[in-house]
C-alpha cells in the first residue's frame, strides 16, 4: 500500500474510532502532527474538544454503545444493514479528515488569573464553525513535565481544564480533566512510547464512571498500522481491531469485531480514484467471513 494512502487510511480509521465511540466528534479531535508522536499542545486541543463533545452528548453516547453492543444478535455474521453502517461511518470519518481546523496564535490573555489565550475554530457535524476560546497558565519543569490549568469557553458555557504531561525516557503520558461542574467531567488519558499510542476517554457523573472508550494504535517496523478500539458501558461492551493486511497481493483492511454475543472477521477493500477513497466489503476464500 502506498505511504500516502496508508497515512490517509490511518487518519480515517482513527477518526472512525471516535465517530463510533463518541458520536459527537468534532474534526479537530484527531492527531494533526506528522509522524507517530503527538505533541502536548495537539493533545490538549483534541482532548478538550472531544471531552466537551462527550459532556454535551453523554446520554446519546451511552445509548449508542448499548445499541452497538446488543445489535449483533443474528449470529456470527453481519447483516447488510450492519455492513452499510460500517461503510457509512468510514465515509463519514473520511469527510472529517478533510475538514479544516483553524488555530489562532497564542497571545497574552485579557482574563484575570490567566496568562495565555488562543482560539480554535472547527467544523462541527452541522458544518458550521464552532469556536473554542482557551485561557490558561502553563508551567514546565526542568525534566520536561508540564502542568496546564485553565478554562475553555464554548457555546456560552465554561469548562475547567487541567492538563498534565509526564516524561520518562521514551515514554510520555498526558492526562486531561475537562469539567463542566462537580457532577459532569471527562478524563482523557494518552500514553505514547515509540510507535505505540494508547488513548482513553471516560465520562463521570460525580464519582461514578458511566462510560469508557479506549483505543490503541501501533506502527510496526514495516509501517503497518493496527488499531484496537474498545467500548464499555456497564455490562455492555464491544471491541474492534482494525489492521492493514495484504491478501494475495491485495491491500485490505481486516476488521475483527468481538462482543459478548459476537465474534466476526470482515475484510474491506479500499480504492482511490482522483483522491477520493471508496470502501467495499469483499468475500475471501478459506472460510473467512465477509
GILINPE-V284321 format. One record per residue. N is the residue number from 0. RES is the residue in one small letter. PSI is psi in whole degrees, 0 to 359 (* if undefined). BURIAL is I if it has 9 or more other ideal C-beta (glycine too) atoms within 8 Angstrom, else O. Layout:
n = (N & N)
res = (RES & RES)
psi = (PSI & PSI)
burial = (BURIAL & BURIAL)
This chain:
n = (0 & 1 & 2 & 3 & 4 & 5 & 6 & 7 & 8 & 9 & 10 & 11 & 12 & 13 & 14 & 15 & 16 & 17 & 18 & 19 & 20 & 21 & 22 & 23 & 24 & 25 & 26 & 27 & 28 & 29 & 30 & 31 & 32 & 33 & 34 & 35 & 36 & 37 & 38 & 39 & 40 & 41 & 42 & 43 & 44 & 45 & 46 & 47 & 48 & 49 & 50 & 51 & 52 & 53 & 54 & 55 & 56 & 57 & 58 & 59 & 60 & 61 & 62 & 63 & 64 & 65 & 66 & 67 & 68 & 69 & 70 & 71 & 72 & 73 & 74 & 75 & 76 & 77 & 78 & 79 & 80 & 81 & 82 & 83 & 84 & 85 & 86 & 87 & 88 & 89 & 90 & 91 & 92 & 93 & 94 & 95 & 96 & 97 & 98 & 99 & 100 & 101 & 102 & 103 & 104 & 105 & 106 & 107 & 108 & 109 & 110 & 111 & 112 & 113 & 114 & 115 & 116 & 117 & 118 & 119 & 120 & 121 & 122 & 123 & 124 & 125 & 126 & 127 & 128 & 129 & 130 & 131 & 132 & 133 & 134 & 135 & 136 & 137 & 138 & 139 & 140 & 141 & 142 & 143 & 144 & 145 & 146 & 147 & 148 & 149 & 150 & 151 & 152 & 153 & 154 & 155 & 156 & 157 & 158 & 159 & 160 & 161 & 162 & 163 & 164 & 165 & 166 & 167 & 168 & 169 & 170 & 171 & 172 & 173 & 174 & 175 & 176 & 177 & 178 & 179 & 180 & 181 & 182 & 183 & 184 & 185 & 186 & 187 & 188 & 189 & 190 & 191 & 192 & 193 & 194 & 195 & 196 & 197 & 198 & 199 & 200 & 201 & 202 & 203 & 204 & 205 & 206 & 207 & 208 & 209 & 210 & 211 & 212 & 213 & 214 & 215 & 216 & 217 & 218 & 219 & 220 & 221 & 222 & 223 & 224 & 225 & 226 & 227 & 228 & 229 & 230 & 231 & 232 & 233 & 234 & 235 & 236 & 237 & 238 & 239 & 240 & 241 & 242 & 243 & 244 & 245 & 246 & 247 & 248 & 249 & 250 & 251 & 252 & 253 & 254 & 255 & 256 & 257 & 258 & 259 & 260 & 261 & 262 & 263 & 264 & 265 & 266 & 267 & 268 & 269 & 270 & 271 & 272 & 273 & 274 & 275 & 276 & 277 & 278 & 279 & 280 & 281 & 282 & 283 & 284 & 285 & 286 & 287 & 288 & 289)
res = (x & x & x & x & x & x & x & x & x & x & x & x & x & x & x & x & x & x & x & x & x & x & x & x & x & x & x & x & x & x & x & x & x & x & x & x & x & x & x & x & x & x & x & x & x & x & x & x & x & x & x & x & x & x & x & x & x & x & x & x & x & x & x & x & x & x & x & x & x & x & x & x & x & x & x & x & x & x & x & x & x & x & x & x & x & x & x & x & x & x & x & x & x & x & x & x & x & x & x & x & x & x & x & x & x & x & x & x & x & x & x & x & x & x & x & x & x & x & x & x & x & x & x & x & x & x & x & x & x & x & x & x & x & x & x & x & x & x & x & x & x & x & x & x & x & x & x & x & x & x & x & x & x & x & x & x & x & x & x & x & x & x & x & x & x & x & x & x & x & x & x & x & x & x & x & x & x & x & x & x & x & x & x & x & x & x & x & x & x & x & x & x & x & x & x & x & x & x & x & x & x & x & x & x & x & x & x & x & x & x & x & x & x & x & x & x & x & x & x & x & x & x & x & x & x & x & x & x & x & x & x & x & x & x & x & x & x & x & x & x & x & x & x & x & x & x & x & x & x & x & x & x & x & x & x & x & x & x & x & x & x & x & x & x & x & x & x & x & x & x & x & x & x & x & x & x & x & x & x & x & x & x & x & x & x & x & x & x & x & x)
psi = (133 & 149 & 319 & 324 & 320 & 318 & 318 & 313 & 322 & 312 & 321 & 318 & 321 & 320 & 322 & 318 & 316 & 329 & 311 & 317 & 329 & 314 & 351 & 27 & 138 & 156 & 336 & 356 & 44 & 155 & 136 & 349 & 153 & 155 & 196 & 340 & 146 & 130 & 160 & 323 & 314 & 319 & 322 & 313 & 303 & 332 & 315 & 315 & 321 & 320 & 319 & 320 & 318 & 317 & 326 & 340 & 34 & 322 & 316 & 325 & 310 & 324 & 322 & 325 & 317 & 322 & 314 & 317 & 337 & 3 & 351 & 65 & 4 & 24 & 187 & 50 & 158 & 136 & 167 & 324 & 317 & 320 & 314 & 326 & 318 & 315 & 322 & 319 & 323 & 316 & 321 & 318 & 323 & 318 & 323 & 323 & 327 & 357 & 153 & 142 & 128 & 122 & 129 & 164 & 153 & 128 & 179 & 134 & 144 & 9 & 131 & 135 & 352 & 145 & 334 & 155 & 153 & 167 & 152 & 131 & 124 & 149 & 122 & 189 & 336 & 347 & 350 & 156 & 131 & 130 & 129 & 126 & 119 & 132 & 129 & 164 & 146 & 132 & 138 & 133 & 171 & 331 & 8 & 357 & 149 & 140 & 124 & 132 & 137 & 198 & 153 & 130 & 125 & 124 & 40 & 353 & 154 & 130 & 132 & 140 & 141 & 126 & 138 & 139 & 126 & 135 & 131 & 93 & 237 & 359 & 141 & 142 & 125 & 138 & 130 & 134 & 123 & 118 & 127 & 318 & 187 & 345 & 357 & 113 & 159 & 137 & 126 & 130 & 141 & 124 & 138 & 137 & 111 & 245 & 17 & 122 & 134 & 138 & 152 & 144 & 133 & 134 & 135 & 138 & 101 & 235 & 4 & 125 & 121 & 348 & 143 & 136 & 143 & 148 & 154 & 134 & 141 & 138 & 120 & 183 & 338 & 359 & 4 & 143 & 136 & 132 & 129 & 134 & 129 & 141 & 142 & 127 & 105 & 237 & 357 & 129 & 155 & 149 & 137 & 139 & 118 & 133 & 138 & 125 & 162 & 119 & 112 & 44 & 359 & 131 & 126 & 163 & 120 & 129 & 114 & 124 & 123 & 140 & 187 & 336 & 22 & 139 & 96 & 145 & 132 & 159 & 139 & 128 & 138 & 124 & 151 & 125 & 117 & 44 & 352 & 136 & 142 & 138 & 137 & 144 & 146 & 151 & 133 & 154 & 169 & 18 & 9 & 138 & 138 & *)
burial = (O & O & O & O & I & I & O & I & I & I & I & I & I & I & I & I & I & I & I & I & I & I & I & I & I & I & I & I & I & I & O & O & O & O & O & O & O & I & O & I & O & I & I & I & I & I & I & I & I & I & I & I & I & I & I & O & I & I & O & I & I & I & O & I & I & I & O & I & I & I & O & I & O & O & O & O & O & I & O & O & O & I & I & O & O & I & I & O & I & I & I & I & I & I & O & I & I & O & I & O & I & O & O & O & O & O & O & O & I & O & O & O & O & I & O & I & I & I & I & I & I & I & I & I & O & O & O & O & O & I & O & I & I & I & I & I & I & O & O & O & O & O & O & O & I & I & I & I & O & I & I & I & I & I & O & O & O & O & I & I & I & I & I & I & I & O & I & O & O & O & I & I & I & I & I & I & I & I & I & O & O & O & O & I & I & I & I & I & I & I & I & I & O & O & O & I & I & I & I & I & I & I & I & I & O & O & O & O & O & I & I & I & I & I & I & I & I & I & I & O & O & O & O & O & I & I & I & I & I & I & I & I & I & O & O & I & I & I & I & I & I & I & I & I & I & I & O & O & O & O & O & I & I & I & I & I & I & I & I & O & O & I & O & I & I & I & I & I & I & I & O & I & O & O & O & O & I & O & I & O & I & I & O & O & O & O & O & I & I & O)
